[in-house]
Every structure is written in structure tokens, then in C-alpha cells.
């Protein structure tokens, strides 16, 4: 008290939720739009995780780990390039949200087909770049177990796939990508595998099944560039130009 460094112990029992109200009320320099965005971030992201936590129990390390690492945010969605950047993950462990790197610690980009662009645009509408794209009905972090019971399981039953596991959709995406003609390196990047060898170990059967497709494409290429025997020199020129990209 003599040096002016005394802190009332009672203040340390104040929760983040209580303090956030006082903090936001004190931000008189903010514009109305910025203030509304801050309030939305508090309501949707900060308070679901920290609202009931006493200020004294919040460490710098805890906050840093929670802020660099989160689920998909609006800034991770590039609708012009049709790409999602997967740079973080969140896992529900015994009722507690654990934030961390994606599986195998590989930041990756996932292509977005055009038929999903409109739905993603609607999910991002009205949200700031740091806000979550997908949230619970109350606006908090989307918990896998709750979402599965509320939406995923019933949807799987409706399409005749009762018992479908969420992770199986990852394999489905890989299978569809290969069937659509994606090469092994593209599939590796999409899945975040450490190497193309890992991708081949898991999905080698899919690439093997496409050998007939390779033969059919070679037939189509030959039919496109070859001309009747009466002009063999034109066939040579066409094949040469095709090879060099001329």
C-alpha cells in the first residue's frame, strides 16, 4: 500500500465474464460497428471458454494457446480461390475443449467445389475475420459429440448410412478426389499427409483402379492428335507440339 502496488485480493475472484462487461463499457473510443463486433466476439468465442474463469486463474500461456489455435475462422475461407486453410483443430476430450495443431501437424488447404460456395458464403455472412464459421446454436464452439447427436446421426440415417462415423467422410473425400482425376500429390496436400508415400499406403487401391481411365485418356489423346496415314508428317508435328506445349 505504501508503494502503490497493492492489489485487492477480492478483485482476483472476479470472473472473465464479469470483467468483460466492465471492460467493454470502458471502450468509449470505439465506433458503434467496432463495439458491436467486439461484443459478438466476446459472446461467441471468449465467454463460452473463459466466462466463468476467475481472472487470477488466467495465465498468459493459457490465453496465447487459446488465441493462435482455434477452429475454422472466416479468414481461413477464401471463396474467390475456393480454398479452406486448415491451420488448427479443436477436440472435445471428456467435456473439455482441447485446441491444437491439425493431425500430423500439417497446415493444409482443402479445395471447395463450386456447389458449396453459396452455403459457405452464407455461413460467413456478417462475421468478422476472427470469428468462427461454424458454431453451436448458442454461438459457442461447435462440439463434435453434441453436433453428431443433434444433426449428423439423423442425416446419416435419412440417406441410409446409419452408423456412419464422421471420420469416414475424410476417406470419402479422398476417394472422390482420386475418382475425379486428382494426382497423389494433390490428395496428399488435401489430407495433410506428411508424404505422398503415406497417401499411397492408405489409398493405393484407389489409384490402381484408375489404370483403365489412364488407358482411355491415352486413347482420347491419340485420337485428337493423330491424322490419317496420308499425312504422316502432320502426325509427327502434332505429337511434337503436344509434348512441348507449343
C-alpha distance (Angstrom), angle and dihedral (degrees) to the residues before:
residue distance angle dihedral
X1 . . .
X2 3.80 . .
X3 3.80 92.9 .
X4 3.81 95.4 39.3
X5 3.81 93.8 -117.6
X6 3.81 96.8 108.0
X7 3.81 115.5 123.6
X8 3.77 121.5 -162.1
X9 3.86 106.2 -116.5
X10 3.79 88.9 -144.3
X11 3.80 90.7 67.5
X12 3.80 91.0 61.3
X13 3.79 89.3 64.8
X14 3.80 91.4 60.9
X15 3.80 110.3 109.5
X16 3.78 126.2 -127.6
X17 3.79 88.2 -113.3
X18 3.82 93.2 56.1
X19 3.79 92.9 43.8
X20 3.81 93.3 47.7
X21 3.80 89.7 63.0
X22 3.81 91.7 53.3
X23 3.80 91.4 43.3
X24 3.79 94.6 51.4
X25 3.80 92.3 45.8
X26 3.80 88.2 55.3
X27 3.81 95.1 54.5
X28 3.80 93.5 91.4
X29 3.81 92.3 150.1
X30 3.80 93.0 67.6
X31 3.77 123.5 102.0
X32 3.79 116.4 -118.8
X33 3.82 92.2 -107.0
X34 3.82 93.2 49.7
X35 3.79 91.3 46.0
X36 3.81 90.4 51.8
X37 3.81 90.5 49.7
X38 3.81 92.0 50.4
X39 3.79 90.2 49.3
X40 3.80 89.6 51.0
X41 3.81 92.1 50.5
X42 3.81 90.2 49.8
X43 3.79 92.6 48.5
X44 3.79 97.4 43.7
X45 3.79 103.6 34.3
X46 3.79 116.9 8.9
X47 3.80 104.0 42.7
X48 3.84 97.8 45.7
X49 3.80 87.4 60.5
X50 3.82 104.7 28.4
X51 3.81 107.1 18.6
X52 3.81 97.4 104.0
X53 3.83 96.4 35.0
X54 3.84 116.1 108.0
X55 3.79 113.4 -120.4
X56 3.80 90.9 -121.8
X57 3.80 90.8 62.3
X58 3.80 95.6 53.4
X59 3.79 111.5 98.0
X60 3.79 128.2 -168.6
X61 3.82 90.2 -118.1
X62 3.80 91.6 53.5
X63 3.79 92.5 51.4
X64 3.82 93.4 45.6
X65 3.79 92.1 51.1
X66 3.79 92.2 47.9
X67 3.88 95.9 45.3
X68 4.20 100.3 46.6
X69 3.83 89.7 41.9
X70 3.87 121.7 55.2
X71 3.79 141.7 121.8
X72 3.80 124.9 -78.4
X73 3.80 111.2 -43.8
X74 3.78 131.3 -166.1
X75 3.81 91.1 -105.2
X76 3.81 88.6 60.1
X77 3.81 90.9 62.0
X78 3.81 116.5 84.8
X79 3.79 105.6 -177.5
X80 3.82 94.1 175.9
X81 3.80 92.6 58.5
X82 3.80 91.1 29.4
X83 3.80 93.9 -127.6
X84 3.80 135.4 136.4
X85 3.80 117.2 -156.0
X86 3.80 112.0 -144.7
X87 3.80 104.7 -159.8
X88 3.81 102.8 143.0
X89 3.79 142.4 23.0
X90 3.79 139.0 -156.7
X91 3.80 125.4 -150.3
X92 3.79 129.1 -167.8
X93 3.82 106.2 -134.0
X94 3.80 114.7 -179.0
X95 3.76 91.1 -32.0
X96 3.80 95.4 -46.2
X97 3.79 123.6 108.5
X98 3.80 111.7 -126.1
X99 3.79 115.9 -166.3
X100 3.79 121.7 -158.4
X101 3.78 148.7 128.3
X102 3.80 120.6 -51.8
X103 3.78 117.8 -92.2
X104 3.84 111.2 -63.7
X105 3.84 86.3 11.9
X106 3.81 89.6 -95.0
X107 3.80 116.8 146.2
X108 3.78 105.5 -149.4
X109 3.77 145.6 170.7
X110 3.79 123.4 -122.8
X111 3.81 121.1 -157.1
X112 3.80 116.9 -124.4
X113 3.82 118.0 -145.0
X114 3.78 115.0 -133.0
X115 3.81 94.3 -112.3
X116 3.84 89.5 66.4
X117 3.81 97.7 48.2
X118 3.81 95.2 86.1
X119 3.81 92.9 49.6
X120 3.81 91.9 48.4
X121 3.79 91.3 47.6
X122 3.80 89.3 53.8
X123 3.83 91.1 49.3
X124 3.82 91.0 52.3
X125 3.80 96.3 43.0
X126 3.79 113.5 119.7
X127 3.81 94.2 7.0
X128 3.79 126.9 117.5
X129 3.83 121.2 -123.1
X130 3.81 92.8 -99.4
X131 3.79 95.6 48.7
X132 3.79 123.2 102.4
X133 3.80 117.7 -100.8
X134 3.80 95.4 -147.2
X135 3.80 121.4 35.8
X136 3.78 140.4 165.9
X137 3.83 118.6 -93.0
X138 3.81 87.4 -94.9
X139 3.81 91.5 52.2
X140 3.80 97.7 -106.5
X141 3.79 130.8 119.8
X142 3.79 111.6 -53.4
X143 3.82 108.1 -111.2
X144 3.78 114.0 -149.4
X145 3.81 97.6 -141.5
X146 3.80 93.7 49.6
X147 3.80 92.7 44.9
X148 3.78 91.7 48.4
X149 3.80 93.0 53.7
X150 3.79 93.5 40.7
X151 3.80 100.2 45.4
X152 3.80 119.9 -10.9
X153 3.83 101.5 59.8
X154 3.81 94.2 47.9
X155 3.82 91.1 47.0
X156 3.82 90.6 51.7
X157 3.80 90.6 50.7
X158 3.81 91.6 50.4
X159 3.80 91.5 57.3
X160 3.81 93.8 44.1
X161 3.82 97.4 -102.8
X162 3.80 102.2 113.4
X163 3.80 111.0 172.2
X164 3.81 93.6 28.0
X165 3.80 111.1 155.3
X166 3.79 120.1 -138.7
X167 3.81 92.8 -127.3
X168 3.80 90.1 58.2
X169 3.79 88.0 71.0
X170 3.81 87.6 68.9
X171 3.80 89.4 60.6
X172 3.79 90.1 45.2
X173 3.81 90.4 53.8
X174 3.80 90.8 50.6
X175 3.80 91.6 48.4
X176 3.80 93.0 49.7
X177 3.81 91.4 47.3
X178 3.80 92.3 52.4
X179 3.80 91.8 45.6
X180 3.81 88.9 51.4
X181 3.81 89.9 57.4
X182 3.82 102.5 -96.1
X183 3.80 113.4 156.5
X184 3.78 122.7 -127.1
X185 3.82 94.1 -100.3
X186 3.79 91.9 54.2
X187 3.81 91.4 49.8
X188 3.81 89.9 47.1
X189 3.81 91.5 54.2
X190 3.80 92.4 46.1
X191 3.81 93.7 51.6
X192 3.79 95.6 39.7
X193 3.80 94.4 -123.4
X194 3.80 115.3 168.3
X195 3.81 91.6 -127.0
X196 3.78 142.3 4.9
X197 3.82 87.0 -114.1
X198 3.81 89.4 64.9
X199 3.80 90.6 50.9
X200 3.79 91.3 50.5
X201 3.79 91.7 48.1
X202 3.81 90.2 57.2
X203 3.80 101.2 34.4
X204 3.80 104.7 24.8
X205 3.81 91.3 120.6
X206 3.78 91.2 60.0
X207 3.78 93.8 52.9
X208 3.80 90.6 45.9
X209 3.79 91.8 55.0
X210 3.81 89.5 58.9
X211 3.81 95.8 64.9
X212 3.79 89.9 98.5
X213 3.79 88.8 53.6
X214 3.81 89.8 53.1
X215 3.81 90.2 53.6
X216 3.80 91.2 48.5
X217 3.81 91.5 51.2
X218 3.79 91.0 50.0
X219 3.80 88.7 51.9
X220 3.79 90.3 50.9
X221 3.81 91.6 48.8
X222 3.79 91.7 50.1
X223 3.78 91.8 49.1
X224 3.79 89.8 51.0
X225 3.79 98.8 51.4
X226 3.79 104.9 27.8
X227 3.81 119.1 89.6
X228 3.82 130.4 -167.1
X229 3.84 117.1 -68.9
X230 3.78 89.9 -106.7
X231 3.80 88.9 80.9
X232 3.84 105.1 33.6
X233 3.80 92.6 157.7
X234 3.82 90.0 63.1
X235 3.80 90.0 54.5
X236 3.80 90.4 54.6
X237 3.81 91.7 49.1
X238 3.79 92.3 48.1
X239 3.79 93.3 50.3
X240 3.80 91.2 46.2
X241 3.82 92.1 50.7
X242 3.79 91.1 47.0
X243 3.81 91.0 52.1
X244 3.82 94.9 47.7
X245 3.77 95.6 39.4
X246 3.80 92.5 -120.8
